[in-house]
Amino acid sequence: MPFDPALDAAGLRDQVVATWSNTAIRSRYPSARDAIAAPAEGFFDAIGDAQAVIDARASLLGVERRRFVVVVQDVLWLDPSLGTPTVTLADSEQAAGGTFIVTGVEVDLEAGTTSLELFG
């Protein structure tokens, strides 16, 4: 195949780096991705596109999220056709309150209970 300069142009462009860092996350979770010196790679045609992706990533990573397992003393049948199941959790002992996504369901028919894994 003959050399085509138009196809090689993308490899010859100047590198542009967009970054995001959160010192609170870095200090709380020192072994998290944020502690690695090399940035997470992504390849974009415009810096605006890269910044949009970084902003979306920051909105997910920049918020403290927690995981809980809750046992409900009843059998629950969740219908995924109604959308992503969410619950409101209030636990003063764990200082948790708010809406959480149900990420796992385990129904125990013998015991008549349902275990929900919550994330949020």
C-alpha positions as CSV (number, residue, x, y, z in Angstrom):
1,M,0.0,0.0,0.0
2,P,1.5,3.4,-1.0
3,F,2.1,6.0,1.6
4,D,-0.7,8.6,1.9
5,P,0.3,11.8,3.8
6,A,-3.4,12.6,4.6
7,L,-3.7,9.3,6.6
8,D,-0.5,10.1,8.5
9,A,-1.5,13.6,9.4
10,A,-3.4,12.5,12.5
11,G,-0.2,10.9,13.9
12,L,1.8,14.1,13.3
13,R,-0.4,16.6,15.1
14,D,0.7,18.3,18.3
15,Q,-0.3,16.6,21.5
16,V,-2.8,18.5,23.6
17,V,-3.4,17.5,27.2
18,A,-6.5,18.3,29.2
19,T,-6.4,17.4,32.9
20,W,-8.5,17.3,36.0
21,S,-7.4,16.5,39.5
22,N,-9.1,16.6,42.9
23,T,-6.8,17.0,46.0
24,A,-9.5,15.8,48.4
25,I,-9.9,12.5,46.5
26,R,-6.1,12.2,46.2
27,S,-5.6,12.6,49.9
28,R,-8.5,10.3,50.9
29,Y,-7.7,7.5,48.5
30,P,-3.9,7.6,47.9
31,S,-3.9,4.4,45.9
32,A,-6.7,5.5,43.5
33,R,-6.0,6.3,39.8
34,D,-5.5,10.0,40.7
35,A,-2.2,9.1,42.5
36,I,-0.7,7.8,39.2
37,A,1.6,10.4,37.5
38,A,0.6,9.3,34.0
39,P,-2.8,10.7,32.8
40,A,-5.6,8.4,31.6
41,E,-5.3,8.4,27.9
42,G,-8.0,9.5,25.4
43,F,-7.7,10.6,21.8
44,F,-9.8,13.5,20.5
45,D,-9.8,15.7,17.5
46,A,-10.5,18.9,19.5
47,I,-9.5,20.0,23.0
48,G,-13.2,20.9,23.6
49,D,-14.2,17.3,23.1
50,A,-11.5,16.1,25.5
51,Q,-12.6,18.7,28.1
52,A,-16.2,17.6,27.8
53,V,-15.2,14.0,28.6
54,I,-13.0,15.1,31.5
55,D,-15.8,17.2,32.9
56,A,-18.1,14.2,32.7
57,R,-15.5,12.0,34.4
58,A,-15.0,14.6,37.1
59,S,-18.7,14.7,37.9
60,L,-18.6,11.0,38.5
61,L,-15.3,10.7,40.3
62,G,-15.4,14.0,42.2
63,V,-18.4,13.0,44.4
64,E,-18.2,10.6,47.3
65,R,-20.2,7.5,46.5
66,R,-20.8,4.7,48.9
67,R,-22.0,1.1,48.6
68,F,-24.4,-0.6,51.0
69,V,-26.1,-4.0,51.3
70,V,-29.6,-3.8,52.8
71,V,-31.8,-6.8,53.8
72,V,-35.5,-6.3,53.3
73,Q,-37.8,-8.5,55.3
74,D,-40.0,-9.3,52.4
75,V,-39.7,-10.7,48.9
76,L,-39.3,-7.9,46.3
77,W,-39.8,-8.4,42.6
78,L,-38.2,-5.4,40.8
79,D,-39.4,-4.7,37.3
80,P,-36.5,-3.4,35.1
81,S,-38.9,-2.3,32.4
82,L,-39.9,0.5,34.7
83,G,-36.4,2.0,34.6
84,T,-33.4,1.8,36.9
85,P,-34.6,0.8,40.3
86,T,-33.7,3.4,43.0
87,V,-34.4,3.5,46.7
88,T,-34.2,6.2,49.4
89,L,-31.9,5.1,52.2
90,A,-31.7,6.8,55.6
91,D,-29.2,5.4,58.1
92,S,-28.0,7.8,60.8
93,E,-25.5,5.2,62.2
94,Q,-23.6,5.2,58.8
95,A,-24.4,8.9,58.1
96,A,-26.1,7.9,54.9
97,G,-29.1,9.5,53.4
98,G,-30.4,10.0,49.9
99,T,-31.3,8.2,46.7
100,F,-29.3,5.1,45.8
101,I,-29.3,2.9,42.7
102,V,-30.0,-0.7,43.2
103,T,-27.0,-2.5,41.6
104,G,-27.7,-6.1,42.9
105,V,-30.7,-8.1,44.0
106,E,-30.7,-11.4,45.8
107,V,-34.1,-13.0,46.7
108,D,-34.2,-15.7,49.3
109,L,-37.6,-17.4,48.9
110,E,-37.1,-19.7,51.9
111,A,-36.4,-16.9,54.3
112,G,-38.8,-14.5,52.6
113,T,-36.2,-11.8,52.3
114,T,-34.5,-9.7,49.6
115,S,-30.9,-8.4,49.8
116,L,-30.3,-5.2,47.8
117,E,-26.9,-3.8,46.9
118,L,-27.1,-0.1,46.8
119,F,-24.7,2.4,45.2
120,G,-24.8,6.2,45.4
